[in-house]
Amino acid sequence: MWFPTWELPNAVKAHVIVPFPQPRGVELWGPEIELRPEWAKDTVALFGRADFFSTFIVTFDQVAAPVFHLDYA
């Protein structure tokens, strides 16, 4: 299957933000990552395969609670 895609000319620099309880407050967590978003019309999305998920280890645990765990190497 072939379909056209659109992408930004430059990467978007991003951080994970954690809203810790006060008095600690909001902090940046983990390394800065470069997101390279790509868009396509009328397709199934594959979010983060080439950027976010190559930087972070993400564990989804829907059975214990609807939360996920995030680590980085």
Secondary structure, DSSP 8 states (H G I E B T S, - for coil): ----EEE-SS-EEEEEEEE--TTT-EEEEEEEEEE--EEESSS---TTTTTHHHHEEEEEETTT-SEEEEEE-
